[in-house]
Amino acid sequence: MAMLGRVKTGMRGEVSLEAPLSGRHAALVTVVDRVVDSASGTFGVRLELPNPNGELPAGVKCRVRFEG
């Protein structure tokens, strides 16, 4: 929850795909949930990531590094 209050709509992030895929992709924060899941200590963030050729399948695990 260290990022709560620091992640804002309009921020950029770098999405790194987990195995079996790889690669890094630029994305834009479009939604930051205002509700925290107390059980997991997480909150939701939605990013827009261009995928014009459909190369990135839905449901792939990833990590995001947010840029100031």
Residue frames as a rotation matrix with the C-alpha (Angstrom) as fourth column:
MET 1
0.566 0.825 0.000 0.00
0.825 -0.566 0.000 0.00
0.000 0.000 -1.000 0.00
ALA 2
-0.221 -0.755 -0.618 3.05
0.632 -0.593 0.499 2.22
-0.743 -0.280 0.608 -0.22
MET 3
-0.895 -0.143 0.421 1.74
0.439 -0.438 0.784 3.54
0.072 0.887 0.455 -3.55
LEU 4
0.101 0.992 -0.078 -1.73
0.989 -0.091 0.119 4.48
0.111 -0.089 -0.990 -2.23
GLY 5
0.717 0.240 -0.654 -2.19
0.364 -0.930 0.058 8.18
-0.594 -0.280 -0.754 -2.84
ARG 6
-0.196 -0.874 -0.445 0.87
-0.208 -0.406 0.890 8.32
-0.958 0.267 -0.102 -5.10
VAL 7
-0.793 0.022 0.609 -0.59
0.556 0.433 0.709 6.58
-0.248 0.901 -0.355 -8.16
LYS 8
-0.243 0.684 -0.688 -2.75
-0.163 -0.728 -0.666 9.05
-0.956 -0.050 0.289 -10.06
THR 9
0.578 0.534 0.617 -4.83
0.587 0.254 -0.769 9.03
-0.567 0.806 -0.167 -13.23
GLY 10
0.972 -0.209 -0.107 -2.71
-0.221 -0.665 -0.713 10.18
0.078 0.717 -0.693 -16.15
MET 11
0.228 -0.933 0.279 0.56
-0.689 0.048 0.723 8.73
-0.688 -0.357 -0.632 -14.81
ARG 12
0.399 -0.210 -0.892 2.65
-0.745 0.494 -0.449 6.54
0.535 0.844 0.041 -17.04
GLY 13
0.435 -0.276 0.857 3.77
-0.585 0.637 0.502 3.07
-0.684 -0.720 0.115 -16.15
GLU 14
-0.293 -0.568 -0.769 6.03
-0.913 0.405 0.048 0.42
0.285 0.716 -0.637 -17.60
VAL 15
0.650 0.617 0.443 4.33
-0.693 0.721 0.013 -2.97
-0.311 -0.315 0.896 -17.76
SER 16
-0.536 -0.811 -0.235 6.65
-0.843 0.530 0.093 -6.01
0.049 0.248 -0.967 -17.62
LEU 17
0.504 0.741 -0.443 5.07
-0.737 0.637 0.226 -9.29
0.450 0.213 0.867 -18.69
GLU 18
-0.012 -0.461 0.887 5.74
-0.785 0.554 0.277 -12.45
-0.619 -0.693 -0.369 -16.68
ALA 19
-0.895 -0.421 -0.150 6.69
-0.430 0.719 0.547 -15.84
-0.122 0.554 -0.824 -18.14
PRO 20
0.169 -0.622 0.765 6.00
0.744 0.589 0.315 -17.39
-0.647 0.516 0.562 -20.52
LEU 21
0.729 0.086 0.680 5.83
0.570 -0.626 -0.532 -13.98
0.380 0.775 -0.505 -22.25
SER 22
-0.144 -0.769 -0.623 8.39
0.872 -0.396 0.287 -11.22
-0.467 -0.502 0.728 -21.96
GLY 23
-0.328 -0.066 0.942 8.80
0.698 -0.689 0.194 -7.60
0.637 0.721 0.272 -22.84
ARG 24
-0.531 0.144 -0.835 8.11
0.596 -0.637 -0.488 -4.14
-0.602 -0.757 0.252 -21.48
HIS 25
-0.290 0.560 0.776 5.31
0.807 -0.293 0.513 -1.90
0.514 0.775 -0.368 -22.64
ALA 26
-0.996 -0.017 0.090 4.34
-0.022 -0.909 -0.417 1.70
0.089 -0.417 0.905 -21.92
ALA 27
-0.232 0.962 -0.143 0.89
0.842 0.273 0.465 2.18
0.486 -0.013 -0.874 -20.40
LEU 28
-0.694 0.115 0.711 -1.25
-0.232 -0.970 -0.069 5.01
0.682 -0.213 0.700 -19.03
VAL 29
-0.854 0.414 -0.315 -3.16
0.466 0.342 -0.816 4.96
-0.230 -0.844 -0.485 -15.73
THR 30
-0.632 0.701 0.332 -6.87
-0.004 -0.431 0.902 5.49
0.775 0.569 0.275 -16.47
VAL 31
0.545 0.818 0.183 -8.51
-0.277 -0.030 0.960 4.47
0.791 -0.574 0.210 -13.16
VAL 32
-0.770 -0.635 -0.062 -7.34
-0.138 0.260 -0.956 4.28
0.623 -0.727 -0.288 -9.54
ASP 33
0.126 0.850 -0.512 -9.80
0.484 0.398 0.779 2.52
0.866 -0.346 -0.361 -7.23
ARG 34
-0.194 -0.104 0.975 -10.68
-0.618 -0.759 -0.204 4.39
0.762 -0.643 0.083 -4.05
VAL 35
0.801 0.473 0.368 -11.38
-0.591 0.524 0.613 1.16
0.097 -0.708 0.699 -2.17
VAL 36
-0.339 -0.941 -0.010 -8.60
-0.890 0.324 -0.322 -0.79
0.306 -0.101 -0.947 -0.50
ASP 37
0.546 0.395 -0.739 -8.81
-0.160 0.915 0.371 -4.56
0.822 -0.084 0.563 -0.06
SER 38
0.405 -0.371 0.835 -7.88
-0.905 -0.293 0.309 -4.85
0.130 -0.881 -0.455 3.62
ALA 39
0.885 -0.037 0.465 -7.33
-0.105 0.956 0.275 -8.62
-0.454 -0.292 0.841 3.40
SER 40
0.587 -0.673 0.450 -4.60
0.808 0.455 -0.375 -8.35
0.047 0.583 0.811 0.76
GLY 41
0.179 -0.505 -0.844 -3.46
0.380 -0.756 0.533 -4.77
-0.907 -0.417 0.057 1.38
THR 42
-0.752 -0.419 0.508 -3.96
0.602 -0.124 0.789 -3.91
-0.268 0.899 0.346 -2.29
PHE 43
0.082 0.788 -0.610 -5.96
-0.087 -0.604 -0.792 -1.49
-0.993 0.118 0.019 -4.39
GLY 44
0.309 0.155 0.938 -6.97
0.795 0.499 -0.345 -1.62
-0.522 0.853 0.031 -8.02
VAL 45
-0.160 -0.365 -0.917 -5.37
-0.358 -0.845 0.398 0.34
-0.920 0.392 0.005 -10.83
ARG 46
0.593 0.360 0.720 -6.44
0.545 0.479 -0.688 0.18
-0.593 0.800 0.088 -14.48
LEU 47
-0.294 -0.753 -0.590 -3.96
-0.186 -0.560 0.807 0.99
-0.938 0.346 0.025 -17.22
GLU 48
0.865 0.477 -0.156 -4.46
-0.207 0.056 -0.977 1.49
-0.457 0.877 0.147 -20.94
LEU 49
-0.233 -0.948 0.218 -1.89
-0.210 0.268 0.940 -0.45
-0.949 0.173 -0.262 -22.93
PRO 50
0.251 0.324 -0.912 -2.00
-0.934 -0.166 -0.317 -0.30
-0.254 0.931 0.261 -26.72
ASN 51
-0.427 -0.302 0.852 -2.28
-0.101 0.953 0.287 -3.74
-0.898 0.037 -0.437 -28.32
PRO 52
-0.015 0.528 -0.849 -3.21
-0.855 -0.447 -0.263 -3.00
-0.519 0.722 0.458 -31.93
ASN 53
-0.298 -0.160 -0.941 -2.17
-0.793 0.590 0.150 -6.37
0.531 0.791 -0.303 -33.33
GLY 54
0.708 0.686 0.167 -3.60
-0.645 0.531 0.550 -8.44
0.289 -0.497 0.819 -30.48
GLU 55
0.010 -0.820 -0.573 -0.16
-0.231 0.555 -0.799 -9.84
0.973 0.140 -0.184 -29.59
LEU 56
-0.883 -0.301 0.362 -0.74
-0.389 0.034 -0.921 -9.57
0.264 -0.953 -0.147 -25.83
PRO 57
-0.339 0.799 -0.497 -3.37
0.360 0.598 0.716 -12.04
0.869 0.063 -0.490 -24.58
ALA 58
0.228 0.529 0.818 -5.80
-0.644 -0.548 0.534 -11.07
0.730 -0.649 0.216 -21.83
GLY 59
0.948 0.310 0.066 -5.16
-0.232 0.537 0.811 -12.40
0.216 -0.785 0.581 -18.34
VAL 60
0.290 -0.922 -0.258 -1.36
0.495 0.375 -0.784 -12.47
0.819 0.099 0.565 -18.48
LYS 61
0.708 -0.126 -0.694 0.34
0.653 -0.255 0.713 -11.72
-0.267 -0.959 -0.098 -15.16
CYS 62
0.225 -0.638 0.736 2.45
0.519 -0.561 -0.645 -8.60
0.825 0.527 0.205 -15.14
ARG 63
0.041 -0.273 -0.961 4.21
0.909 -0.390 0.149 -6.08
-0.415 -0.879 0.233 -12.95
VAL 64
0.628 0.197 0.753 4.05
0.548 -0.799 -0.248 -2.32
0.553 0.568 -0.610 -13.29
ARG 65
-0.349 -0.703 -0.619 6.67
0.894 -0.449 0.005 0.28
-0.282 -0.552 0.785 -12.47
PHE 66
0.710 0.700 0.076 5.15
0.698 -0.687 -0.201 3.74
-0.089 0.196 -0.977 -12.24
GLU 67
-0.426 -0.796 0.430 6.93
0.833 -0.530 -0.156 6.80
0.352 0.291 0.889 -13.58
GLY 68
-0.693 0.019 -0.721 6.63
0.497 -0.711 -0.497 10.08
-0.522 -0.703 0.483 -11.69
